[in-house]
Amino acid sequence: MTLIATLFVVGVILLGFEVFVPGGILGVLAGLSMLAGTALAFIDFGMTGGLLALFIGAAMVGGMLFFEFKILPQTTLGRRLFLRSEVSGVASPVRESDYVGAVGVALTAMGPTGYIEIDGKRLEAFSRSGFIEAGTAVAVIGADNFRLIVTSKPE
């Protein structure tokens, strides 16, 4: 009986520490400990004792989860552990395809990749027409994989 109770208590403690140690390993060990305790209860006390242990174990796990998700976030420690706000934003406020047809200037020598400037913004570009000198006017003819496809603009 003592071994069964110990396995249940160890399982609940490991489940509690799962909040502090990410990765799921402590949760798996907690589940195995609770499963072993339940199995021993079935072996030692038969069907009635095993089912009683199963329900007690489920209640202990439910109580620990209630504590972790309802009570702990309200504490000072919990406020430091749990996220309270969301991060919103976009990777690029302007899609690269919005620049198609725009004219800019090559900031770096492009052989075939480099940087261009359009409307004061520095953007990565790929030269479809080969090497382009820095300072040359370029026209955007397409967009591909977060970079613009440009060609030198005839004067």
Backbone as CSV, one residue per row, in Angstrom:
resi,resn,N_x,N_y,N_z,CA_x,CA_y,CA_z,C_x,C_y,C_z
1,MET,0.820,-1.196,0.000,0.000,0.000,0.000,0.864,1.259,0.000
2,THR,1.966,1.208,0.754,2.847,2.363,0.831,3.492,2.647,-0.520
3,LEU,3.880,1.589,-1.237,4.501,1.754,-2.553,3.517,2.377,-3.538
4,ILE,2.275,1.966,-3.476,1.256,2.511,-4.373,1.059,4.004,-4.100
5,ALA,0.920,4.358,-2.832,0.742,5.773,-2.473,1.964,6.589,-2.865
6,THR,3.153,6.015,-2.665,4.384,6.721,-3.033,4.446,6.973,-4.535
7,LEU,4.070,5.971,-5.334,4.080,6.143,-6.792,3.101,7.238,-7.224
8,PHE,1.931,7.289,-6.584,0.970,8.341,-6.920,1.492,9.719,-6.534
9,VAL,2.074,9.834,-5.356,2.596,11.128,-4.905,3.759,11.577,-5.792
10,VAL,4.657,10.641,-6.125,5.780,10.968,-7.016,5.252,11.404,-8.382
11,GLY,4.226,10.732,-8.881,3.638,11.105,-10.174,3.072,12.507,-10.157
12,VAL,2.373,12.857,-9.091,1.790,14.203,-8.996,2.883,15.256,-8.850
13,ILE,3.909,14.963,-8.084,5.015,15.914,-7.925,5.732,16.132,-9.257
14,LEU,5.992,15.037,-9.982,6.636,15.173,-11.298,5.753,15.977,-12.255
15,LEU,4.451,15.750,-12.183,3.537,16.511,-13.030,3.573,17.999,-12.668
16,GLY,3.720,18.290,-11.386,3.839,19.689,-10.963,5.115,20.339,-11.463
17,PHE,6.211,19.596,-11.452,7.478,20.161,-11.930,7.524,20.287,-13.448
18,GLU,6.596,19.643,-14.135,6.535,19.747,-15.595,6.322,21.198,-16.024
19,VAL,5.712,22.019,-15.207,5.508,23.432,-15.523,6.844,24.156,-15.624
20,PHE,7.790,23.785,-14.774,9.063,24.488,-14.703,10.114,23.922,-15.647
21,VAL,9.994,22.647,-16.020,10.980,21.994,-16.882,10.275,21.579,-18.169
22,PRO,10.423,22.349,-19.238,9.725,22.013,-20.476,10.332,20.784,-21.151
23,GLY,9.581,20.199,-22.029,10.087,19.085,-22.809,9.237,17.844,-22.715
24,GLY,8.423,17.709,-21.695,7.516,16.581,-21.604,8.057,15.347,-20.911
25,ILE,9.355,15.323,-20.613,9.944,14.125,-20.005,9.380,13.897,-18.607
26,LEU,9.268,14.947,-17.813,8.716,14.778,-16.467,7.255,14.363,-16.526
27,GLY,6.526,14.834,-17.504,5.130,14.429,-17.675,5.008,12.962,-18.013
28,VAL,5.900,12.476,-18.868,5.903,11.050,-19.216,6.256,10.217,-17.992
29,LEU,7.267,10.636,-17.249,7.643,9.907,-16.029,6.508,9.932,-15.005
30,ALA,5.803,11.049,-14.902,4.662,11.147,-13.993,3.575,10.163,-14.409
31,GLY,3.295,10.101,-15.699,2.291,9.160,-16.197,2.683,7.717,-15.944
32,LEU,3.955,7.393,-16.152,4.421,6.028,-15.897,4.339,5.678,-14.420
33,SER,4.658,6.623,-13.562,4.574,6.403,-12.120,3.128,6.153,-11.697
34,MET,2.210,6.961,-12.203,0.799,6.774,-11.871,0.269,5.453,-12.434
35,LEU,0.707,5.105,-13.626,0.295,3.838,-14.247,0.818,2.649,-13.441
36,ALA,2.057,2.742,-12.984,2.630,1.656,-12.171,1.878,1.533,-10.847
37,GLY,1.532,2.650,-10.233,0.763,2.614,-8.995,-0.606,1.977,-9.191
38,THR,-1.248,2.309,-10.293,-2.555,1.728,-10.590,-2.430,0.232,-10.857
39,ALA,-1.413,-0.164,-11.602,-1.207,-1.588,-11.884,-0.950,-2.370,-10.602
40,LEU,-0.134,-1.834,-9.715,0.111,-2.503,-8.431,-1.162,-2.598,-7.596
41,ALA,-2.008,-1.590,-7.663,-3.269,-1.629,-6.926,-4.170,-2.733,-7.471
42,PHE,-4.197,-2.896,-8.789,-4.986,-3.989,-9.374,-4.427,-5.346,-8.943
43,ILE,-3.106,-5.479,-8.906,-2.481,-6.760,-8.526,-2.717,-7.061,-7.050
44,ASP,-2.511,-6.080,-6.186,-2.590,-6.311,-4.742,-4.024,-6.364,-4.216
45,PHE,-4.932,-5.540,-4.760,-6.260,-5.401,-4.181,-7.392,-5.799,-5.108
46,GLY,-7.092,-6.353,-6.247,-8.128,-6.821,-7.161,-8.792,-5.680,-7.915
47,MET,-9.949,-6.009,-8.488,-10.666,-5.062,-9.345,-11.148,-3.837,-8.568
48,THR,-11.708,-4.035,-7.402,-12.241,-2.922,-6.616,-11.136,-1.969,-6.180
49,GLY,-10.054,-2.502,-5.646,-8.937,-1.674,-5.211,-8.259,-0.984,-6.382
50,GLY,-8.138,-1.669,-7.519,-7.533,-1.074,-8.706,-8.349,0.067,-9.261
51,LEU,-9.687,-0.120,-9.325,-10.542,0.952,-9.826,-10.548,2.141,-8.868
52,LEU,-10.539,1.846,-7.564,-10.460,2.929,-6.582,-9.162,3.719,-6.756
53,ALA,-8.053,3.024,-6.944,-6.764,3.690,-7.161,-6.778,4.488,-8.465
54,LEU,-7.410,3.942,-9.489,-7.505,4.642,-10.769,-8.271,5.955,-10.610
55,PHE,-9.396,5.923,-9.903,-10.178,7.143,-9.694,-9.446,8.135,-8.796
56,ILE,-8.782,7.644,-7.779,-8.005,8.544,-6.908,-6.871,9.191,-7.698
57,GLY,-6.184,8.402,-8.525,-5.103,8.944,-9.361,-5.618,9.981,-10.349
58,ALA,-6.781,9.697,-10.968,-7.362,10.661,-11.907,-7.750,11.947,-11.182
59,ALA,-8.274,11.820,-9.957,-8.625,13.016,-9.183,-7.373,13.807,-8.812
60,MET,-6.286,13.127,-8.470,-5.031,13.820,-8.135,-4.475,14.560,-9.345
61,VAL,-4.502,13.904,-10.502,-4.020,14.555,-11.726,-4.919,15.741,-12.068
62,GLY,-6.235,15.569,-11.964,-7.161,16.665,-12.228,-6.935,17.838,-11.282
63,GLY,-6.698,17.526,-10.006,-6.425,18.589,-9.037,-5.134,19.326,-9.345
64,MET,-4.107,18.589,-9.740,-2.830,19.227,-10.078,-2.973,20.094,-11.326
65,LEU,-3.683,19.605,-12.334,-3.893,20.403,-13.541,-4.719,21.648,-13.240
66,PHE,-5.736,21.512,-12.375,-6.519,22.682,-11.969,-5.619,23.713,-11.293
67,PHE,-4.762,23.233,-10.402,-3.837,24.140,-9.719,-2.906,24.820,-10.715
68,GLU,-2.353,24.038,-11.675,-1.389,24.592,-12.627,-2.003,25.611,-13.573
69,PHE,-3.248,25.400,-13.986,-3.833,26.273,-14.998,-4.799,27.321,-14.471
70,LYS,-5.301,27.157,-13.256,-6.244,28.135,-12.713,-5.667,28.938,-11.549
71,ILE,-4.981,28.276,-10.637,-4.498,28.956,-9.440,-3.098,29.529,-9.638
72,LEU,-2.187,28.741,-10.179,-0.801,29.180,-10.353,-0.665,30.459,-11.179
73,PRO,-1.408,30.638,-12.280,-1.260,31.888,-13.047,-1.656,33.138,-12.270
74,GLN,-2.413,33.007,-11.190,-2.829,34.156,-10.402,-1.776,34.573,-9.378
75,THR,-0.765,33.724,-9.146,0.272,34.023,-8.165,1.377,34.864,-8.795
76,THR,2.240,35.418,-7.967,3.369,36.218,-8.462,4.286,35.372,-9.327
77,LEU,4.595,34.167,-8.878,5.445,33.262,-9.655,4.773,32.890,-10.970
78,GLY,3.485,32.612,-10.912,2.756,32.230,-12.117,2.706,33.333,-13.151
79,ARG,2.591,34.574,-12.703,2.578,35.693,-13.650,3.908,35.818,-14.371
80,ARG,4.968,35.363,-13.735,6.283,35.402,-14.394,6.461,34.210,-15.335
81,LEU,5.753,33.121,-15.096,5.914,31.911,-15.906,5.036,31.890,-17.153
82,PHE,3.827,32.418,-17.046,2.859,32.303,-18.127,2.810,33.583,-18.944
83,LEU,2.568,33.424,-20.244,2.418,34.577,-21.126,1.054,35.195,-20.927
84,ARG,0.998,36.495,-20.880,-0.260,37.204,-20.686,-0.659,37.998,-21.930
85,SER,0.265,38.245,-22.819,-0.055,39.049,-23.994,0.373,38.295,-25.237
86,GLU,-0.132,38.734,-26.337,0.223,38.105,-27.596,1.069,39.058,-28.425
87,VAL,1.888,38.482,-29.247,2.730,39.259,-30.141,2.074,39.221,-31.510
88,SER,1.809,40.383,-32.053,1.211,40.423,-33.378,2.109,41.244,-34.289
89,GLY,2.033,40.954,-35.530,2.837,41.686,-36.499,3.004,40.856,-37.754
90,VAL,3.682,41.408,-38.684,3.936,40.718,-39.938,5.424,40.764,-40.222
91,ALA,5.877,39.824,-41.014,7.293,39.773,-41.343,7.696,40.956,-42.215
92,SER,6.835,41.337,-43.094,7.124,42.457,-43.981,5.831,43.254,-44.147
93,PRO,5.836,44.530,-43.782,4.603,45.296,-43.895,4.145,45.471,-45.337
94,VAL,5.066,45.351,-46.286,4.727,45.484,-47.696,5.171,44.216,-48.403
95,ARG,4.289,43.640,-49.180,4.642,42.434,-49.928,5.596,42.790,-51.063
96,GLU,6.482,41.856,-51.353,7.455,42.110,-52.412,6.766,42.322,-53.762
97,SER,5.632,41.638,-53.966,4.944,41.775,-55.250,4.383,43.184,-55.452
98,ASP,4.251,43.965,-54.356,3.772,45.340,-54.481,4.793,46.239,-55.171
99,TYR,6.044,45.817,-55.244,7.098,46.624,-55.854,7.251,46.379,-57.362
100,VAL,6.542,45.393,-57.897,6.679,45.088,-59.321,6.288,46.317,-60.140
101,GLY,7.183,46.720,-61.030,6.989,47.901,-61.863,7.666,49.146,-61.301
102,ALA,8.152,49.077,-60.061,8.808,50.230,-59.448,10.229,50.387,-59.990
103,VAL,10.745,51.588,-59.870,12.103,51.896,-60.316,12.918,52.288,-59.091
104,GLY,14.149,51.769,-59.010,15.014,52.086,-57.893,16.450,52.220,-58.340
105,VAL,17.352,52.226,-57.368,18.779,52.379,-57.633,19.515,51.238,-56.944
106,ALA,20.501,50.649,-57.608,21.317,49.593,-57.016,22.241,50.211,-55.968
107,LEU,22.117,49.755,-54.716,22.982,50.257,-53.650,24.336,49.572,-53.657
108,THR,24.335,48.306,-54.027,25.575,47.528,-54.095,25.717,46.967,-55.499
109,ALA,26.925,46.544,-55.823,27.115,45.866,-57.102,26.340,44.562,-57.047
110,MET,25.585,44.270,-58.079,24.748,43.077,-58.104,25.338,42.084,-59.083
111,GLY,25.816,40.989,-58.558,26.419,40.003,-59.437,26.087,38.581,-59.065
112,PRO,24.913,38.084,-59.105,23.664,38.727,-59.531,22.806,39.236,-58.368
113,THR,23.203,39.016,-57.105,22.368,39.500,-56.006,23.005,40.707,-55.338
114,GLY,22.174,41.503,-54.700,22.651,42.678,-53.989,21.473,43.426,-53.403
115,TYR,21.695,44.693,-53.087,20.649,45.501,-52.481,20.315,46.682,-53.369
116,ILE,19.030,47.007,-53.388,18.557,48.172,-54.128,17.800,49.075,-53.164
117,GLU,17.554,50.293,-53.593,16.769,51.231,-52.786,15.594,51.711,-53.609
118,ILE,14.403,51.579,-52.999,13.178,52.078,-53.619,12.441,52.878,-52.553
119,ASP,12.164,54.110,-52.841,11.441,54.992,-51.913,12.100,55.029,-50.536
120,GLY,13.417,55.051,-50.492,14.149,55.128,-49.231,14.243,53.813,-48.468
121,LYS,13.781,52.715,-49.042,13.829,51.404,-48.384,14.870,50.529,-49.042
122,ARG,15.695,49.887,-48.212,16.735,48.980,-48.703,16.137,47.588,-48.837
123,LEU,16.197,47.023,-50.031,15.586,45.731,-50.318,16.592,44.816,-51.016
124,GLU,16.461,43.528,-50.752,17.325,42.557,-51.416,16.768,42.283,-52.814
125,ALA,17.678,42.154,-53.784,17.239,41.962,-55.165,18.165,41.000,-55.887
126,PHE,17.635,40.439,-56.972,18.362,39.520,-57.849,18.321,40.090,-59.257
127,SER,19.486,40.200,-59.864,19.566,40.775,-61.209,19.381,39.682,-62.250
128,ARG,18.353,39.833,-63.049,18.106,38.877,-64.114,18.995,39.166,-65.315
129,SER,19.500,40.393,-65.423,20.292,40.765,-66.599,21.798,40.695,-66.322
130,GLY,22.215,39.921,-65.303,23.642,39.774,-65.029,24.150,40.825,-64.068
131,PHE,25.420,41.190,-64.212,26.078,42.124,-63.304,25.542,43.532,-63.497
132,ILE,25.241,44.195,-62.379,24.791,45.589,-62.404,25.669,46.367,-61.440
133,GLU,26.214,47.486,-61.893,27.072,48.341,-61.067,26.242,49.065,-60.009
134,ALA,26.885,49.392,-58.884,26.231,50.190,-57.851,25.918,51.571,-58.413
135,GLY,24.746,52.097,-58.084,24.335,53.405,-58.568,23.540,53.363,-59.859
136,THR,23.390,52.201,-60.450,22.644,52.052,-61.702,21.149,52.011,-61.409
137,ALA,20.355,52.634,-62.257,18.900,52.571,-62.120,18.429,51.170,-62.493
138,VAL,17.493,50.629,-61.691,16.966,49.284,-61.943,15.443,49.336,-61.925
139,ALA,14.838,48.397,-62.642,13.385,48.272,-62.674,13.008,46.903,-62.110
140,VAL,12.014,46.863,-61.262,11.560,45.603,-60.666,10.617,44.929,-61.650
141,ILE,10.945,43.670,-62.003,10.112,42.942,-62.966,9.401,41.745,-62.337
142,GLY,9.721,41.440,-61.078,9.055,40.324,-60.412,9.520,40.194,-58.973
143,ALA,8.954,39.190,-58.284,9.322,38.923,-56.895,9.399,37.419,-56.703
144,ASP,10.396,36.983,-55.892,10.581,35.547,-55.675,11.300,35.325,-54.353
145,ASN,10.710,34.534,-53.461,11.354,34.140,-52.204,11.930,35.314,-51.415
146,PHE,11.139,36.290,-51.103,11.518,37.433,-50.275,12.572,38.320,-50.910
147,ARG,12.742,38.264,-52.188,13.638,39.178,-52.878,12.996,39.608,-54.183
148,LEU,13.440,40.733,-54.652,12.892,41.276,-55.899,13.763,40.854,-57.072
149,ILE,13.141,40.691,-58.208,13.874,40.389,-59.438,13.914,41.672,-60.246
150,VAL,15.142,42.097,-60.574,15.302,43.390,-61.246,16.106,43.223,-62.526
151,THR,16.007,44.237,-63.341,16.834,44.328,-64.546,17.305,45.770,-64.632
152,SER,18.459,45.995,-65.279,18.940,47.365,-65.382,17.984,48.159,-66.273
153,LYS,17.712,49.366,-65.860,16.771,50.216,-66.583,17.559,51.016,-67.611
154,PRO,17.149,50.903,-68.878,17.847,51.711,-69.870,17.606,53.213,-69.637
155,GLU,18.642,53.987,-69.842,18.566,55.438,-69.583,17.793,56.146,-70.642
